[in-house]
Amino acid sequence: MLTVHALRIELVKSYRVVVDLLSEMPGVLEEVGLTRLPHYTVLRTWFERIPTKTWRAFLG
């Protein structure tokens, strides 16, 4: 999920667009370790629940 979020930031796209792009690229989906494509609202909710302190630890 973190990789999908990073891809969204890199592409400067919405979660909905990233999910749509990944649906066309099953090889990329497999590379990031996902067996199926999550709904875009799951990604958005997942990101919103992670505290800023945790994001800083990931990025620091």
Helices and strands as residue ranges (DSSP letters): H 2-11, H 15-23, H 26-31, H 40-49, H 52-59
